[in-house]
Amino acid sequence: MSLFQDLSDWKPTGPAAIALAVVLVAAWLVYAPGLSGDFLFDDWVNLPPLGAFGPVDNWHTLVTYLLSGIASATGRPLAMLSFLIDANNWPAAPEPFKYTNVMIQLLNGVLLAWLTFKLARLLKVDRGRAAWAAVLSAGLWLLHPLMVSTTLFVVQRMAMLAATFVFSGLLCYLYGRRLLLENRARAGYLWMSAGVGLCGLLAALSKENGALLPLFVIIIDGFVLEQPGSELRISRPLPGWRLWRAAFVYLPLGLLAGYLLWQIPGMLHNYADYRDFTLGERLLTEARILVHYLYVLLVPRAYTAGLFNDNITLSTGLFHPWTTLPASALIAGLLVLGWRTRRRYPALGLAIFFYFGGQLLESTFVPLELYFEHRNYLPAALLFFPLALWVVTGPRLSNRSRTLIGAPLLGLLAVLTWSRASLWGHPFQQAIVWARENPRSPRAQTTLSLHLMHRGEYAAAAVILERVARSHPDDIMVQLNLLNARCAQGGIRPK
């Protein structure tokens, strides 16, 4: 099969093509109100290098800028390079950055639709139904309100680009594997190597969880490609197959695991220097957080606490709080369910293992902050695939029933996403909602107080900050802003 034939096989026709176009237009429309929003949180840390060495308009400033990333040890240079699409100096206007992010979101929606179409076809779904399943699965992800905090949070272009290259890499891998089984070994290995090797490197240079691409290959192999009767199952020895798999799949994962294991002793020794929780507390707490992620993914809502989740109650044991043990048991149960049903319901197992596999770096022992919604962007990509397949292929559903399930689901998510994106387009209202949704968060309350001070409402800001200072007396951010509010009111009274 040539690449052109492969593309033609994917290309949805008729109503499915129209539906995909409608979903993409809807995604643009629901995100558009958020383009007028401001920079937030980590944007102010990661974007100023655009002007730190003068305008990025020559090779010297370009190289200096690309090496200036501070988000991680790699500096994420590919994501940093992408910001030059929108500005080459600082300060800059936020709207061009957000516009580019929305365009990347639409691109990722198309890539995900293509990927889920290929997976559905490999699961023996006929071409027409596979196209509809792809449109619905990708649409549910593309229009989900939880993705707003990635798409409209400028600096999280890093997570978005990592997903772009992961989706592209998996598509290249599937195409190359087909060529390999058609006895076109050289072309097959070239496409697979480009997919897993080159796209994996580009994904990791955007954000580190892109390095999980080889793991996603193993998961897709186990739940789809190696299923009995799969047209891409390798049932006979192929020249170079084991060597290629060792070099491009197992070796990168082994190096990643080795690096993380090498870092663990230092993390254990210095964990307190990074965070106010221990490694054990983080692992226990993340079980509850992962369950909460799944809840807001499966039961979406218009508004959440947004970027400010610095008041998470720590799990200090399996019964403190009591939800820690049930959350841990639920995760274990889901993994067992996915594995035990891999033959009968492979899409379900694929979705479960892809989700938890995608959370391995950011939601386990690495001493990051505990909770961020954008950590679900890539892991949740296949979460709605089993539902889409059931809606499209369920034997007891009529075509009318399929439409009455799929269309309202997409419509509901579009409305919720529009509501959330509209909030992101109005920073003051956004600060009010986030402070209301997260009353114990020092960051959320301080952000609201800063907006009030910007509007000249210093007394109201001081009231908020005084309340937060009583519960967080050691928070220097709160104390400094309270000092500013009191000074603006006419001075500080001696005690």
C-alpha positions as CSV (number, residue, x, y, z in Angstrom):
1,M,0.0,0.0,0.0
2,S,1.3,3.4,-1.0
3,L,1.1,6.4,1.3
4,F,-1.5,7.9,-1.1
5,Q,-3.6,4.8,-0.8
6,D,-3.3,4.9,3.0
7,L,-4.5,8.5,3.0
8,S,-7.3,7.6,0.7
9,D,-8.4,4.8,3.0
10,W,-8.6,7.3,5.9
11,K,-10.3,10.1,4.0
12,P,-13.9,10.2,5.3
13,T,-16.4,10.6,2.6
14,G,-19.9,12.0,2.5
15,P,-21.7,12.7,5.8
16,A,-18.7,11.7,7.9
17,A,-16.5,14.2,6.1
18,I,-19.1,16.9,6.6
19,A,-19.4,16.0,10.3
20,L,-15.6,16.2,10.8
21,A,-15.6,19.7,9.2
22,V,-18.5,20.7,11.4
23,V,-16.6,19.5,14.5
24,L,-13.5,21.5,13.5
25,V,-15.5,24.7,12.8
26,A,-17.4,24.2,16.1
27,A,-14.0,23.8,18.0
28,W,-12.8,27.1,16.5
29,L,-16.0,28.9,17.4
30,V,-16.1,27.7,21.0
31,Y,-12.4,28.6,21.6
32,A,-12.6,32.0,19.9
33,P,-14.0,33.8,22.9
34,G,-10.9,32.9,24.9
35,L,-8.5,34.5,22.5
36,S,-8.9,37.9,24.2
37,G,-7.5,36.5,27.5
38,D,-4.2,37.4,29.1
39,F,-1.0,35.5,29.9
40,L,-1.2,33.4,33.1
41,F,1.0,31.8,35.7
42,D,4.0,30.0,34.0
43,D,3.6,32.2,30.9
44,W,5.3,35.0,32.7
45,V,8.2,32.8,33.5
46,N,8.8,31.0,30.2
47,L,8.0,33.7,27.6
48,P,10.1,36.7,28.7
49,P,13.3,35.1,27.1
50,L,11.7,36.3,23.8
51,G,13.1,39.7,24.7
52,A,15.8,39.0,27.3
53,F,18.6,39.3,24.8
54,G,17.0,41.8,22.5
55,P,14.7,40.9,19.6
56,V,15.2,37.4,18.2
57,D,16.2,38.5,14.7
58,N,19.6,36.9,14.1
59,W,21.4,33.6,14.6
60,H,23.1,34.6,17.8
61,T,19.9,35.7,19.6
62,L,18.1,32.7,18.1
63,V,20.5,30.2,19.5
64,T,20.7,32.0,22.9
65,Y,16.9,32.1,23.1
66,L,16.5,28.4,22.2
67,L,19.0,27.5,25.0
68,S,17.2,29.7,27.5
69,G,14.3,27.4,28.3
70,I,13.9,26.8,32.0
71,A,10.8,24.6,32.1
72,S,13.0,21.4,32.4
73,A,16.5,20.0,32.0
74,T,16.0,19.9,28.2
75,G,14.7,23.5,28.0
76,R,12.1,22.2,25.5
77,P,13.7,24.0,22.6
78,L,11.2,22.9,19.9
79,A,8.3,24.4,21.9
80,M,10.4,27.5,22.5
81,L,11.1,27.8,18.8
82,S,7.3,27.7,18.1
83,F,6.7,30.8,20.2
84,L,8.6,32.7,17.5
85,I,5.6,32.2,15.2
86,D,3.8,34.7,17.4
87,A,6.4,37.2,18.6
88,N,10.2,37.7,18.6
89,N,10.4,40.2,21.4
90,W,8.9,40.8,24.9
91,P,6.5,42.1,26.1
92,A,4.1,40.8,23.5
93,A,0.4,40.6,23.0
94,P,-1.2,37.2,24.1
95,E,-3.8,36.8,21.4
96,P,-1.4,35.6,18.6
97,F,0.0,33.0,20.9
98,K,-3.5,31.8,21.8
99,Y,-4.6,31.8,18.2
100,T,-1.6,29.5,17.3
101,N,-2.5,27.2,20.2
102,V,-6.1,26.9,18.9
103,M,-4.8,26.0,15.4
104,I,-2.6,23.3,16.9
105,Q,-5.6,22.0,18.8
106,L,-7.5,21.7,15.5
107,L,-4.5,20.0,13.9
108,N,-4.3,17.5,16.8
109,G,-8.0,16.8,16.4
110,V,-7.5,15.9,12.7
111,L,-4.5,13.7,13.6
112,L,-6.4,12.0,16.4
113,A,-9.3,11.3,14.1
114,W,-7.0,9.8,11.6
115,L,-5.3,7.6,14.3
116,T,-8.6,6.4,15.7
117,F,-9.9,5.6,12.2
118,K,-6.8,3.4,11.7
119,L,-7.3,1.7,15.0
120,A,-11.0,1.1,14.4
121,R,-10.1,-0.5,11.0
122,L,-7.6,-2.7,12.7
123,L,-10.3,-3.8,15.1
124,K,-12.3,-5.0,12.1
125,V,-14.8,-2.1,11.9
126,D,-15.9,-1.4,8.3
127,R,-14.6,1.7,6.6
128,G,-17.8,3.8,6.9
129,R,-18.4,3.0,10.6
130,A,-14.7,3.5,11.4
131,A,-14.9,7.0,9.9
132,W,-17.9,7.9,12.1
133,A,-16.2,6.4,15.2
134,A,-13.1,8.5,14.4
135,V,-15.1,11.7,14.1
136,L,-17.0,11.0,17.3
137,S,-14.0,9.9,19.3
138,A,-11.8,12.8,18.2
139,G,-14.7,15.2,18.5
140,L,-15.3,14.3,22.2
141,W,-11.7,14.9,23.0
142,L,-11.4,18.1,20.8
143,L,-14.5,19.7,22.3
144,H,-14.0,18.6,25.9
145,P,-13.9,21.6,28.3
146,L,-10.9,20.1,30.3
147,M,-8.7,20.8,27.2
148,V,-9.3,24.6,27.5
149,S,-6.7,24.8,30.3
150,T,-4.1,23.4,27.9
151,T,-5.2,25.2,24.7
152,L,-5.7,28.7,26.1
153,F,-2.8,28.4,28.5
154,V,0.0,29.7,26.2
155,V,2.9,27.9,27.7
156,Q,1.2,24.6,27.5
157,R,1.8,24.6,23.7
158,M,4.6,22.4,25.0
159,A,2.1,19.7,25.9
160,M,0.2,20.3,22.7
161,L,3.2,19.9,20.4
162,A,4.3,16.8,22.3
163,A,0.8,15.3,21.4
164,T,1.2,16.4,17.8
165,F,4.4,14.4,17.4
166,V,3.1,11.4,19.3
167,F,0.0,11.2,17.1
168,S,2.2,11.7,14.0
169,G,4.7,9.1,15.2
170,L,2.0,6.5,15.9
171,L,0.5,7.0,12.4
172,C,4.0,6.6,10.8
173,Y,4.5,3.5,12.9
174,L,1.2,1.9,11.7
175,Y,1.9,2.8,8.1
176,G,5.5,1.4,8.3
177,R,4.3,-1.8,10.0
178,R,1.9,-2.4,7.1
179,L,4.7,-1.9,4.6
180,L,6.8,-4.3,6.5
181,L,4.1,-7.0,6.3
182,E,3.8,-6.3,2.6
183,N,7.4,-7.4,2.2
184,R,8.6,-3.8,1.7
185,A,11.1,-4.1,4.6
186,R,13.3,-1.1,3.8
187,A,10.4,1.4,3.5
188,G,8.7,-0.2,6.4
189,Y,11.6,0.2,8.8
190,L,12.2,3.7,7.5
191,W,8.7,4.8,8.3
192,M,8.6,3.1,11.7
193,S,12.0,4.6,12.5
194,A,10.9,8.0,11.5
195,G,7.7,7.6,13.6
196,V,9.2,6.2,16.8
197,G,12.6,7.7,16.6
198,L,12.3,11.1,14.9
199,C,8.8,12.0,16.1
200,G,9.6,10.6,19.5
201,L,12.7,13.0,19.7
202,L,10.6,15.9,18.5
203,A,7.9,15.1,21.0
204,A,10.4,14.9,23.9
205,L,12.0,18.2,22.8
206,S,8.5,19.8,23.1
207,K,7.8,18.2,26.5
208,E,9.3,15.3,28.3
209,N,6.2,13.1,28.3
210,G,6.7,12.8,24.5
211,A,9.4,10.3,25.4
212,L,6.6,7.9,26.3
213,L,5.9,7.3,22.6
214,P,7.7,3.9,22.6
215,L,5.4,2.9,25.5
216,F,2.3,3.9,23.5
217,V,3.6,1.7,20.7
218,I,3.8,-1.3,23.1
219,I,0.3,-0.6,24.3
220,I,-1.2,-0.3,20.8
221,D,0.7,-3.5,19.8
222,G,-0.7,-5.4,22.8
223,F,-4.3,-4.3,22.5
224,V,-4.7,-3.9,18.8
225,L,-2.0,-5.1,16.5
226,E,-1.2,-8.4,18.2
227,Q,-4.9,-9.4,18.6
228,P,-5.7,-12.7,17.0
229,G,-6.8,-12.1,13.4
230,S,-5.2,-8.6,13.2
231,E,-4.0,-7.9,9.7
232,L,-0.9,-6.3,11.2
233,R,0.0,-9.1,13.5
234,I,3.5,-10.4,13.1
235,S,3.0,-14.2,13.2
236,R,6.3,-15.2,11.6
237,P,9.9,-14.2,12.1
238,L,10.8,-11.1,10.0
239,P,14.4,-10.1,9.2
240,G,15.5,-7.3,11.5
241,W,12.2,-7.0,13.4
242,R,13.6,-8.0,16.8
243,L,16.6,-5.8,16.3
244,W,14.5,-2.8,15.3
245,R,12.2,-3.2,18.2
246,A,15.1,-3.5,20.6
247,A,16.7,-0.4,19.2
248,F,13.7,1.9,18.8
249,V,11.2,0.7,21.5
250,Y,12.9,-1.2,24.3
251,L,16.2,0.7,24.4
252,P,14.6,4.2,24.7
253,L,12.3,3.0,27.4
254,G,15.1,1.3,29.1
255,L,17.2,4.5,29.0
256,L,14.3,6.5,30.3
257,A,13.6,4.1,33.1
258,G,17.3,3.9,34.0
259,Y,17.6,7.7,34.1
260,L,14.5,7.9,36.4
261,L,15.8,5.2,38.7
262,W,19.2,6.9,38.8
263,Q,17.4,10.1,39.9
264,I,15.4,8.4,42.7
265,P,18.1,8.4,45.4
266,G,18.7,12.1,44.9
267,M,14.9,12.8,44.9
268,L,14.5,10.9,48.1
269,H,17.3,12.8,49.7
270,N,16.3,16.2,48.5
271,Y,12.5,15.9,48.1
272,A,11.9,18.3,50.9
273,D,14.0,20.9,49.1
274,Y,11.5,20.8,46.2
275,R,8.1,20.3,47.8
276,D,6.3,20.3,51.1
277,F,5.4,16.6,50.8
278,T,7.3,13.4,50.8
279,L,7.6,10.9,47.9
280,G,5.2,8.5,49.7
281,E,2.7,11.2,50.2
282,R,2.9,12.2,46.6
283,L,2.3,8.7,45.3
284,L,-0.7,8.2,47.6
285,T,-2.1,11.6,46.8
286,E,-1.7,11.1,43.0
287,A,-4.0,8.1,43.2
288,R,-6.9,10.4,44.4
289,I,-5.9,13.0,41.8
290,L,-6.0,10.5,39.0
291,V,-9.5,9.4,40.0
292,H,-10.5,13.0,40.1
293,Y,-9.1,13.6,36.6
294,L,-11.1,10.7,35.3
295,Y,-14.2,12.0,37.0
296,V,-14.0,15.5,35.4
297,L,-13.2,13.8,32.1
298,L,-16.2,11.5,32.2
299,V,-18.5,14.0,34.0
300,P,-17.5,17.4,32.4
301,R,-18.4,20.7,33.9
302,A,-18.2,24.3,32.7
303,Y,-16.0,25.6,35.5
304,T,-13.2,24.2,37.7
305,A,-10.5,25.6,39.9
306,G,-8.4,26.1,36.7
307,L,-4.7,26.6,37.2
308,F,-4.7,27.0,40.9
309,N,-4.7,23.7,42.8
310,D,-2.1,24.5,45.5
311,N,-4.4,23.4,48.4
312,I,-4.7,19.7,47.7
313,T,-5.1,17.7,50.9
314,L,-2.2,15.3,51.2
315,S,-2.6,11.6,51.6
316,T,-0.5,10.6,54.6
317,G,-1.7,7.0,54.6
318,L,-4.1,4.7,52.9
319,F,-6.9,5.8,55.3
320,H,-5.9,9.5,55.6
321,P,-8.0,10.7,54.0
322,W,-10.2,7.7,53.7
323,T,-10.6,8.1,49.9
324,T,-7.0,7.2,49.3
325,L,-7.5,3.4,49.6
326,P,-10.7,3.3,47.4
327,A,-8.9,5.5,44.8
328,S,-5.9,3.2,44.7
329,A,-8.1,0.2,44.5
330,L,-10.1,1.7,41.6
331,I,-7.0,2.4,39.6
332,A,-5.8,-1.2,40.2
333,G,-9.2,-2.5,39.3
334,L,-9.4,-0.5,36.0
335,L,-6.0,-1.9,35.0
336,V,-7.0,-5.4,35.8
337,L,-10.3,-4.9,33.9
338,G,-8.5,-3.6,30.9
339,W,-6.1,-6.5,30.8
340,R,-8.7,-9.2,31.5
341,T,-11.0,-7.9,28.7
342,R,-8.3,-7.2,26.1
343,R,-9.5,-10.0,23.8
344,R,-13.2,-9.3,24.0
345,Y,-13.1,-5.4,24.4
346,P,-9.6,-4.4,23.2
347,A,-10.6,-0.7,22.7
348,L,-11.5,-0.5,26.4
349,G,-8.1,-1.9,27.5
350,L,-6.4,0.3,25.0
351,A,-8.1,3.4,26.5
352,I,-7.3,2.5,30.1
353,F,-3.6,1.6,29.5
354,F,-3.0,4.5,27.2
355,Y,-4.4,6.9,29.8
356,F,-2.5,5.6,32.8
357,G,0.7,5.1,30.7
358,G,0.5,8.7,29.6
359,Q,0.4,9.8,33.3
360,L,3.5,7.8,34.3
361,L,6.0,10.8,34.2
362,E,3.9,13.6,35.6
363,S,1.7,11.8,38.1
364,T,4.0,9.4,39.9
365,F,7.3,10.1,41.7
366,V,8.8,13.0,39.9
367,P,8.6,15.9,42.4
368,L,6.3,18.1,40.3
369,E,3.3,20.0,41.7
370,L,0.5,17.7,42.5
371,Y,-2.4,18.7,40.2
372,F,-2.7,20.3,36.7
373,E,-5.5,19.8,34.3
374,H,-3.2,19.9,31.3
375,R,-1.6,16.6,32.3
376,N,-4.6,14.9,30.8
377,Y,-4.2,16.4,27.3
378,L,-2.3,13.5,25.8
379,P,-3.3,10.6,28.1
380,A,-7.0,11.3,27.5
381,A,-6.6,11.1,23.7
382,L,-8.1,7.6,23.4
383,L,-10.3,7.7,26.4
384,F,-13.5,8.2,24.4
385,F,-12.6,5.7,21.7
386,P,-14.5,2.8,23.3
387,L,-17.6,4.9,23.7
388,A,-17.4,6.1,20.1
389,L,-17.1,2.5,18.9
390,W,-20.1,1.4,21.0
391,V,-22.2,4.3,19.7
392,V,-21.3,3.5,16.1
393,T,-21.2,-0.3,16.1
394,G,-23.6,-1.2,18.9
395,P,-25.8,-4.0,17.5
396,R,-28.9,-2.9,19.4
397,L,-28.7,0.7,18.3
398,S,-30.5,2.1,15.3
399,N,-29.0,4.8,13.1
400,R,-31.4,7.3,14.7
401,S,-30.3,6.2,18.2
402,R,-26.6,6.7,17.2
403,T,-27.3,10.2,16.1
404,L,-29.4,11.0,19.2
405,I,-26.5,9.9,21.4
406,G,-23.5,11.2,19.5
407,A,-24.8,14.7,18.4
408,P,-26.1,15.8,21.8
409,L,-22.8,14.6,23.5
410,L,-20.8,16.7,21.1
411,G,-23.2,19.6,21.5
412,L,-23.1,19.5,25.3
413,L,-19.3,19.5,25.3
414,A,-19.2,22.4,22.8
415,V,-21.5,24.5,25.1
416,L,-19.4,23.7,28.2
417,T,-16.2,24.5,26.4
418,W,-17.6,27.7,25.0
419,S,-18.6,28.7,28.6
420,R,-15.1,27.9,29.9
421,A,-13.3,29.6,27.0
422,S,-15.4,32.7,27.4
423,L,-14.3,32.8,31.0
424,W,-10.6,32.6,29.9
425,G,-11.3,35.6,27.7
426,H,-12.3,37.8,30.7
427,P,-9.4,37.7,33.2
428,F,-11.1,39.5,36.0
429,Q,-14.2,37.2,35.9
430,Q,-11.9,34.3,35.6
431,A,-10.1,35.3,38.8
432,I,-13.4,35.6,40.6
433,V,-14.6,32.1,39.5
434,W,-11.2,30.5,40.3
435,A,-11.2,32.1,43.7
436,R,-14.7,30.9,44.4
437,E,-14.0,27.4,43.1
438,N,-10.8,27.2,45.2
439,P,-11.3,29.2,48.4
440,R,-8.4,27.7,50.2
441,S,-5.9,28.3,47.4
442,P,-3.4,31.1,48.2
443,R,-2.6,31.5,44.5
444,A,-6.2,31.8,43.5
445,Q,-7.0,34.4,46.2
446,T,-3.8,36.4,45.6
447,T,-4.6,36.5,41.8
448,L,-8.0,37.9,42.6
449,S,-6.5,40.5,44.9
450,L,-4.1,41.6,42.3
451,H,-6.9,42.1,39.8
452,L,-8.7,44.1,42.5
453,M,-5.7,46.3,43.2
454,H,-5.3,46.9,39.4
455,R,-8.8,48.2,39.5
456,G,-8.0,50.4,42.5
457,E,-10.0,48.3,44.9
458,Y,-7.3,48.1,47.5
459,A,-9.5,47.7,50.6
460,A,-11.3,44.7,49.0
461,A,-7.9,43.2,48.1
462,A,-6.6,43.7,51.6
463,V,-9.6,41.9,53.1
464,I,-9.0,38.9,50.9
465,L,-5.2,38.8,51.6
466,E,-5.7,39.2,55.4
467,R,-8.0,36.2,55.4
468,V,-5.5,34.1,53.4
469,A,-2.6,35.4,55.6
470,R,-4.3,34.0,58.7
471,S,-4.5,30.5,57.3
472,H,-1.1,30.7,55.4
473,P,1.1,32.9,57.6
474,D,4.4,31.7,56.0
475,D,3.3,32.4,52.4
476,I,5.7,35.2,51.3
477,M,3.6,35.9,48.2
478,V,0.5,36.6,50.3
479,Q,2.4,38.8,52.8
480,L,4.1,40.9,50.1
481,N,0.9,41.5,48.3
482,L,-0.9,42.4,51.5
483,L,1.9,44.9,52.2
484,N,1.3,46.4,48.8
485,A,-2.4,46.7,49.4
486,R,-2.0,48.3,52.8
487,C,0.6,50.8,51.4
488,A,-1.8,51.7,48.6
489,Q,-4.4,52.5,51.3
490,G,-2.2,55.0,53.0
491,G,0.4,53.1,54.9
492,I,1.0,50.5,57.5
493,R,0.0,51.0,61.1
494,P,2.5,49.9,63.7
495,K,1.3,47.2,66.1
